[in-house]
Amino acid sequence: MKRQSIYNSLNKSKPGVLALFDPDRIPVNNIKKLTEFVCEQGVAGILVGSSLLVSPHFDKFVATVKKNTDKPVILFPGGSHQVSSYADAIFFLSLLSGRNSEFLVGEQVKAVFLIKEYDLEVIPVGYILVESGNYTAVEYMSNTKPIPRSKPEIAVAHALTGEYFGMKYIYLEAGSGADKSVPENMIKKIKQTISIPLVVGGGIRAEKDAQEIIEAGADFIVLGSIIEKSQEQFKKIMRSIK
C-alpha cells in the first residue's frame, strides 16, 4: 500500500536537519546516547547507511536507533544489503550523476522484494554526486565521477531529470568528509528550476556553511561526520539555523 506519512512529516520540518549515522563508524554501544543527543537538538529525522558497510550489526544498529527515538528512522543505503525491517522508511536512491547502471537501477532491483516484504515507506530520491575537492568513499564504491563544481548547468539538468522521473527529493552529495560542500550557486540554480524538495549533504562543518546552504535553497541539510567529531559544533550549527 502506498504511504507518504514519513515524507509528509519530514516536509513539515523544512528547513531542517537530517542526522546521518554510519554503522561502520559508530559503535553499537554509543547509539542510544547519540540518538538521544541529536533528537534533543531538534533533527527532523535520522538517516542510517554507509558507503561500504563492514559492520555485521546493521539490523541491531537500526533497531537500537528506532528504540530510542520517535523521529523518523530512514535507511540511506549504499547498496541492496542495507535494508532493515526496523526502519520507518527508505530513501530509494538512484545515482543520477553517474553512468554506472548498477547504482542507477541494479542495486534497487535486488532490494525491492525485501523492501516490499518489510512494508517500508519508499521515498524515491535522485542522488547527485558533486565534486568536493577530494576523492570520496561514495565515488570509489560507485565507480562514478561527480559533477564538476564549475558546471552547475549539468547539475541542474540531472536534478530536473530526477523530478521528471518522479523522484520525491533531489539529494546533492559532496560526500562524507568532503573538503568542500556543494557550491551555493549550484544549489540556487537547481532550486530555481525544480519544484521538489532539495537535500544537501557533505562538507558542512560550520554554522556559516549551514546558513549559506539553506539560504541558497536547501530544504534539508545532512550532518554526519560533525556529529561524531564534535557534538558542541553540531549544537552550534543546529542553533544557527533555527
C-alpha positions, -999 to +999 in steps of 0.1 A: +000+000+000+013+034-009+021+056+021+036+090+024+034+096+062+071+099+068+076+120+037+048+144+046+061+146+082+096+155+070+083+182+048+066+199+077+101+204+092+115+224+063+141+238+065+155+211+087+185+189+095+188+152+090+214+133+111+233+106+093+246+076+113+272+054+097+272+019+112+308+015+102+319+044+123+296+044+153+300+016+179+267-001+188+271+009+225+272+046+215+239+045+195+215+052+224+234+082+237+240+097+202+204+091+191+190+109+222+215+137+217+206+146+181+169+143+188+173+168+217+189+192+193+159+191+170+167+170+139+139+162+116+149+126+113+178+101+113+194+085+082+212+052+086+236+040+060+272+035+048+291+037+015+306+004+024+291-014+055+315-038+070+297-039+103+278-072+109+253-054+132+233-034+107+199-047+119+208-043+155+221-008+148+188+003+131+167-013+158+186+005+186+182+038+169+145+032+164+141+021+200+155+054+213+136+080+192+102+090+180+117+107+150+116+090+116+144+065+110+152+063+073+175+040+055+202+057+034+216+026+017+249+023-001+237-010-016+209-036-016+223-052+016+214-022+037+177-029+042+162-034+076+127-041+088+133-019+119+133+014+099+103+035+091+112+044+055+139+041+029+155+067+007+152+048-026+183+062-041+191+063-078+226+077-086+217+100-115+251+118-118+270+086-127+267+063-157+271+030-137+238+012-142+244-009-111+237+022-089+212+037-112+189+007-111+207-026-105+211-025-067+175-012-064+162-042-083+180-065-059+163-048-029+127-043-040+111-075-028+127-072+006+116-036+009+080-047+000+081-076+025+092-052+053+065-027+042+089+002+044+077+036+032+095+042+000+108+077-008+123+079-043+154+102-043+175+114-072+211+112-059+237+135-074+274+135-065+292+168-067+329+174-069+342+182-034+379+186-036+389+151-025+382+115-036+353+103-015+342+068-005+310+070-025+329+079-057+351+049-052+324+024-042+300+035-071+328+038-096+314+071-109+326+106-114+310+135-096+296+165-114+322+193-116+317+222-092+322+246-121+294+231-142+261+240-123+241+236-155+250+199-157+237+195-121+205+214-129+198+191-159+203+160-137+181+174-109+153+182-133+156+148-149+152+133-114+120+154-109+106+143-142+114+107-133+091+111-103+116+115-075+103+130-043+137+146-033+168+156-051+199+150-029+232+168-037+261+150-022+296+163-017+305+131+002+313+122+038+344+141+050+344+163+018+369+191+017+342+214+003+304+215+005+282+218-026+286+253-041+259+278-033+254+289-069+247+253-079+221+250-051+205+283-061+202+273-098+188+239-090+163+253-066+151+279-092+145+251-116+129+222-097+097+221-077+105+192-053+124+195-020+162+197-021+186+179+003+223+188+006+250+169+024+287+166+027+314+190+039+291+210+062+313+218+093+304+253+105+274+275+112+282+297+081+282+266+058+248+255+070+233+290+069+246+297+034+234+264+020+199+268+034+197+304+022+207+292-012+177+270-013+183+237+005+152+223+023+173+199+044+210+196+052+225+163+062+251+163+090+271+131+098+308+134+104+304+165+125+282+146+150+309+121+155+338+146+157+323+175+177+289+175+194+295+210+205+299+222+169+268+202+159+249+221+186+261+254+172+251+245+137+216+235+149+212+267+168+223+288+138+195+276+116+166+276+140 
